[in-house]
């Protein structure tokens, strides 16, 4: 089990870190904070909120590095899960489940992995284990907490969107 958790954390965590680096720094072909804020305009986030939302989304995804290392794992999982809730609700839900149609299957999978790892813990090969934190930072209630807080937080962020699509300039 420990090797499986390590593989899962590292692959998912590094992919999510790369997505965060796209948003924060423009690495890997991303738009950086400015481009991400502009994209959030297309998602109907209010102009005053766009820079903060870009930073928050980038940092939440960059928490994938902490997830990969197994460091403060449930908090890293919460960052990943929360940003996936927002991605599903703002971009992918209307396209249905399948990723081939720009649907939410990928985002739902990442959300599920984050919640599950928060519940079972990062495993033997983690910083949390090396620091003897894993007994206090894992368990079913951590998983339930990540599940509930990611949904509440994600829906709260989506409430910051404009009600009607912005008028064409």
Secondary structure as GFF3:
##gff-version 3
##sequence-region A 1 169
A	DSSP	alpha_helix	2	25	.	.	.	ID=ss1
A	DSSP	three_ten_helix	27	29	.	.	.	ID=ss2
A	DSSP	alpha_helix	32	42	.	.	.	ID=ss3
A	DSSP	alpha_helix	47	62	.	.	.	ID=ss4
A	DSSP	alpha_helix	64	69	.	.	.	ID=ss5
A	DSSP	alpha_helix	73	87	.	.	.	ID=ss6
A	DSSP	pi_helix	88	92	.	.	.	ID=ss7
A	DSSP	three_ten_helix	93	95	.	.	.	ID=ss8
A	DSSP	three_ten_helix	99	101	.	.	.	ID=ss9
A	DSSP	alpha_helix	105	120	.	.	.	ID=ss10
A	DSSP	alpha_helix	127	130	.	.	.	ID=ss11
A	DSSP	alpha_helix	140	158	.	.	.	ID=ss12
###
